[in-house]
Amino acid sequence: MAVSSGPEVKIYKGTSTFFSDVLYTVRDGKVYKERSAFSSDIVCSVIGHEIHEGDSKFTSSVRYTVRDGKVYKGTSQYTSDILLTIRDGRIYRGTSTYSKDILATIRDGKVYAGTSQYTSDIRFTFDGPLLLEEFVAVWFAVMYVW
């Protein structure tokens, strides 16, 4: 993951990088449906370490908070509300860092299922640098169809 995001990053279905296979576009901390630039197509917004539903800035719209590589439900700070841990290019279930709890591996702009290295196991591809919070927003958008 990058320290700062570029002007626009496209998220593609599987291994594709075709224009027609764009699932989301990340621009200025906002995740848009497909290639849209309309505010009505904002799926979620990153504000600091919080991921808000849509373009809302209210505390009530916080779906996830990212702190120290851990993804918490809403604005919670409780260990019991940690959904994911992201460390060393791996996404783990909850607070685990055991290999059996690896949900995905991030490598070279591609997100693989589990620990796989097979092309057929690529969940999605991104074509530029993303902040950790932006990546988490994209993860939930792609994996759970926000």
PyMOL commands that set and color helices and strands:
alter all, ss='L'
color gray80, all
select helices_A, chain A and resi 19-21+39-41+59-61+79-81+99-101+119-121+132-144
alter helices_A, ss='H'
color red, helices_A
select strands_A, chain A and resi 9-13+22-27+30-33+42-47+50-53+62-67+70-73+82-87+90-93+102-107+110-113+122-126
alter strands_A, ss='S'
color yellow, strands_A
deselect
rebuild
show_as cartoon
